[in-house]
């Protein structure tokens, strides 16, 4: 299998990555106007973080296009890190912000560049021990899929097997490339679903469409309950990916949200 073969160039992973990139781009724009509770930032830090994730996924897509699968896995580990950092930072703020504590120092200092974010293991443990997101955590970690994904990413990053090095050579004949792309596609989808479900479980208002605000800006009375309408690009990603792969997670979000997620 050569990286210039049609089977490689037309693999579904590329269209899937296009979809994820477009989603994060739309989400970054959609949430920009929301205030970042618990911080002193005048912008929504999640908006900028989502655009950063968008960039990582674009890099993954471009590297895979050039046939450097091993490097792509190293960036997939970064995507996993980014998802955990984003969930942790939002969860930590919600756990510690109050009328007596308007600024959550740990996260605010990270945003201002005066304090490091905790290491991955600390953040992951914090999320998995949280009662606030327990309904999602129980389902996500009911099996060992995320441990296996992390192990694969680490294996490629640290060259635990010589075959990982071969997957970065785009000129040699490697019969297992399509199978590796299949696994990569599944791993990326699972990480996307992890971030998606945690993200909207914690910040359900991030699903909202612009209809309510658009009406106000046009001096028109918003339609009843339009503040709970879900943005089309959000509904589409739930329908096309999450609901098909993890209907249990989608059902749990629906049980805990006032948003009109179909």
C-alpha positions as CSV (number, residue, x, y, z in Angstrom):
1,X,0.0,0.0,0.0
2,X,1.4,3.3,-1.1
3,X,0.3,6.7,0.3
4,X,-0.5,7.9,-3.2
5,X,-2.9,5.0,-3.9
6,X,-6.5,6.0,-4.2
7,X,-7.5,3.7,-1.3
8,X,-5.2,5.7,0.9
9,X,-6.1,9.2,-0.4
10,X,-9.8,8.4,-0.3
11,X,-9.9,6.9,3.1
12,X,-12.8,8.1,5.3
13,X,-10.5,9.5,7.9
14,X,-9.9,12.6,5.8
15,X,-13.5,13.6,5.4
16,X,-14.1,12.9,9.1
17,X,-11.2,15.2,10.0
18,X,-12.7,17.8,7.7
19,X,-15.9,17.5,9.7
20,X,-14.2,17.9,13.1
21,X,-12.3,20.9,11.9
22,X,-15.4,22.6,10.6
23,X,-17.2,21.8,13.9
24,X,-14.5,23.4,16.1
25,X,-14.4,26.4,13.8
26,X,-18.1,26.9,14.1
27,X,-18.1,26.3,17.8
28,X,-15.3,28.8,18.4
29,X,-17.2,31.5,16.6
30,X,-20.5,30.6,18.3
31,X,-19.3,30.8,21.9
32,X,-17.1,33.8,21.5
33,X,-19.6,36.2,23.0
34,X,-20.2,34.2,26.2
35,X,-18.4,35.5,29.3
36,X,-15.7,33.3,30.9
37,X,-17.0,32.9,34.4
38,X,-14.4,32.8,37.2
39,X,-11.6,34.6,35.2
40,X,-10.5,38.1,34.5
41,X,-10.3,37.6,30.7
42,X,-12.4,39.9,28.6
43,X,-12.8,37.1,26.0
44,X,-14.2,33.6,26.1
45,X,-11.1,31.5,26.6
46,X,-12.9,28.4,25.4
47,X,-13.5,30.1,22.0
48,X,-9.8,30.5,21.5
49,X,-9.1,27.0,22.9
50,X,-11.5,25.5,20.3
51,X,-9.8,27.3,17.5
52,X,-6.5,25.9,18.8
53,X,-7.9,22.4,18.7
54,X,-9.2,23.1,15.2
55,X,-5.5,23.9,14.2
56,X,-4.3,20.6,15.8
57,X,-6.9,18.6,13.8
58,X,-5.9,20.5,10.6
59,X,-2.2,19.5,11.3
60,X,-3.2,15.9,11.8
61,X,-5.1,15.9,8.5
62,X,-2.2,17.4,6.6
63,X,0.3,15.1,8.2
64,X,-1.8,12.0,7.3
65,X,-2.1,13.3,3.8
66,X,1.7,13.2,3.5
67,X,1.7,9.6,4.9
68,X,3.4,10.3,8.2
69,X,1.0,8.2,10.3
70,X,3.4,8.0,13.3
71,X,3.7,11.8,13.6
72,X,-0.1,12.0,13.3
73,X,-0.5,9.8,16.3
74,X,1.8,12.1,18.3
75,X,-0.6,14.9,17.5
76,X,-3.6,12.7,18.3
77,X,-2.1,12.5,21.8
78,X,-2.0,16.3,21.9
79,X,-5.7,16.3,20.9
80,X,-6.5,14.0,23.8
81,X,-4.5,16.3,26.1
82,X,-6.4,19.3,24.8
83,X,-9.8,17.7,25.4
84,X,-8.8,16.8,29.0
85,X,-7.4,20.3,29.6
86,X,-10.6,21.9,28.3
87,X,-12.9,19.7,30.4
88,X,-10.7,20.1,33.5
89,X,-10.5,23.9,33.3
90,X,-14.2,24.3,32.9
91,X,-15.0,21.7,35.6
92,X,-12.5,23.3,38.0
93,X,-14.0,26.7,37.5
94,X,-17.6,25.5,38.1
95,X,-16.4,23.7,41.2
96,X,-14.7,26.7,42.8
97,X,-16.5,29.8,41.5
98,X,-19.1,31.4,43.9
99,X,-20.4,34.8,45.0
100,X,-17.6,34.8,47.6
101,X,-15.0,33.6,45.1
102,X,-15.6,35.3,41.8
103,X,-12.1,34.6,40.4
104,X,-10.8,31.0,40.3
105,X,-7.1,31.7,40.9
106,X,-5.6,28.4,39.5
107,X,-7.4,28.7,36.1
108,X,-7.0,32.5,35.9
109,X,-3.3,32.2,36.6
110,X,-3.0,29.6,33.8
111,X,-4.8,31.9,31.4
112,X,-2.5,34.8,32.4
113,X,0.7,32.6,32.0
114,X,1.8,32.7,35.7
115,X,0.9,29.1,36.6
116,X,1.2,25.8,34.8
117,X,-1.8,23.6,34.2
118,X,-1.5,20.3,36.2
119,X,-0.1,17.2,34.4
120,X,-2.4,15.0,32.5
121,X,-2.8,12.3,35.2
122,X,-3.9,14.9,37.8
123,X,-6.4,16.4,35.5
124,X,-7.8,13.1,34.3
125,X,-8.1,11.9,37.9
126,X,-9.9,15.1,38.9
127,X,-12.5,14.7,36.1
128,X,-13.0,11.0,36.8
129,X,-13.6,11.6,40.5
130,X,-16.1,14.4,39.9
131,X,-19.7,13.9,40.9
132,X,-20.7,16.8,38.6
133,X,-19.9,14.9,35.4
134,X,-20.3,11.4,36.8
135,X,-23.1,10.4,34.5
136,X,-20.9,11.0,31.5
137,X,-17.8,9.5,33.1
138,X,-19.5,6.3,34.0
139,X,-20.4,5.7,30.3
140,X,-17.1,6.9,28.8
141,X,-15.0,4.7,31.0
142,X,-17.2,1.6,31.2
143,X,-14.6,-0.1,29.1
144,X,-10.9,0.4,28.4
145,X,-11.1,2.1,25.0
146,X,-9.6,5.3,26.2
147,X,-6.8,3.5,27.9
148,X,-6.0,1.7,24.7
149,X,-6.1,4.9,22.7
150,X,-3.7,6.6,25.1
151,X,-1.4,3.6,25.0
152,X,-1.4,3.6,21.2
153,X,-0.6,7.3,21.1
154,X,2.2,6.9,23.6
155,X,3.5,3.9,21.8
156,X,3.8,5.9,18.6
157,X,5.3,8.9,20.4
158,X,8.0,6.9,22.1
159,X,8.6,4.3,19.3
160,X,7.8,1.4,21.5
161,X,7.7,-0.8,18.4
162,X,9.9,-0.6,15.3
163,X,6.7,-0.7,13.1
164,X,5.8,2.7,14.5
165,X,8.9,4.1,12.9
166,X,8.0,2.5,9.6
167,X,4.6,4.2,9.6
168,X,6.5,7.5,9.3
169,X,8.2,6.5,6.1
170,X,5.8,7.4,3.2
171,X,8.0,5.9,0.5
172,X,8.2,2.2,1.6
173,X,5.6,-0.4,0.8
174,X,3.6,-1.1,4.0
175,X,0.7,-3.5,3.6
176,X,-1.0,-2.5,6.9
177,X,-1.5,1.2,6.2
178,X,-5.2,1.0,5.6
179,X,-5.8,-1.0,8.7
180,X,-3.8,1.5,10.7
181,X,-5.9,4.3,9.2
182,X,-9.1,2.5,10.2
183,X,-7.9,2.3,13.8
184,X,-6.8,6.0,13.7
185,X,-10.2,7.0,12.4
186,X,-11.9,5.1,15.3
187,X,-9.5,6.6,17.9
188,X,-10.1,10.1,16.7
189,X,-13.9,9.6,16.6
190,X,-13.8,8.3,20.2
191,X,-11.8,11.3,21.4
192,X,-14.1,13.7,19.6
193,X,-17.1,12.1,21.3
194,X,-15.4,12.3,24.7
195,X,-14.8,16.0,24.3
196,X,-18.2,16.7,22.7
197,X,-20.2,15.0,25.5
198,X,-18.2,16.4,28.4
199,X,-18.3,19.9,26.9
200,X,-22.0,20.1,26.4
201,X,-22.8,18.4,29.7
202,X,-20.8,21.1,31.5
203,X,-21.9,24.0,29.3
204,X,-25.2,23.2,27.8
205,X,-25.7,26.8,26.7
206,X,-22.9,26.4,24.3
207,X,-25.3,24.4,22.1
208,X,-27.6,27.4,21.6
209,X,-28.5,28.7,18.2
210,X,-28.2,32.4,17.4
211,X,-32.0,32.8,16.9
212,X,-32.7,34.3,20.3
213,X,-29.9,36.9,20.2
214,X,-30.6,37.7,16.5
215,X,-34.2,38.6,17.3
216,X,-33.1,40.9,20.1
217,X,-30.6,42.6,17.9
218,X,-33.3,43.2,15.3
219,X,-35.6,44.6,18.0
220,X,-38.0,41.6,17.4
221,X,-39.6,39.6,20.2
222,X,-37.9,36.2,20.3
223,X,-40.0,33.2,19.7
224,X,-41.0,31.3,22.9
225,X,-38.2,29.1,24.2
226,X,-35.9,30.1,21.3
227,X,-33.1,30.5,23.9
228,X,-33.2,26.7,24.2
229,X,-33.0,26.0,20.5
230,X,-29.9,24.1,19.4
231,X,-27.6,25.4,16.7
232,X,-27.9,23.4,13.5
233,X,-24.2,22.5,13.3
234,X,-24.4,21.1,16.8
235,X,-27.5,19.1,16.2
236,X,-26.0,17.7,13.0
237,X,-22.9,16.5,14.7
238,X,-25.0,14.8,17.4
239,X,-27.1,13.1,14.7
240,X,-24.4,12.1,12.4
241,X,-21.7,11.0,14.9
242,X,-22.6,10.9,18.6
243,X,-26.1,9.4,18.3
244,X,-24.9,6.7,15.9
245,X,-21.8,5.7,17.9
246,X,-22.8,6.4,21.5
247,X,-26.6,6.8,21.9
248,X,-26.1,6.1,25.6
249,X,-24.1,9.3,26.0
250,X,-26.6,11.4,23.9
251,X,-29.5,10.0,26.0
252,X,-27.7,11.0,29.2
253,X,-27.1,14.6,27.9
254,X,-30.8,14.9,26.9
255,X,-31.8,13.8,30.4
256,X,-29.7,16.6,32.0
257,X,-30.3,19.5,29.7
258,X,-33.0,22.0,29.1
259,X,-31.8,22.6,25.5
260,X,-34.0,21.2,22.8
261,X,-31.6,18.6,21.6
262,X,-33.5,16.4,19.2
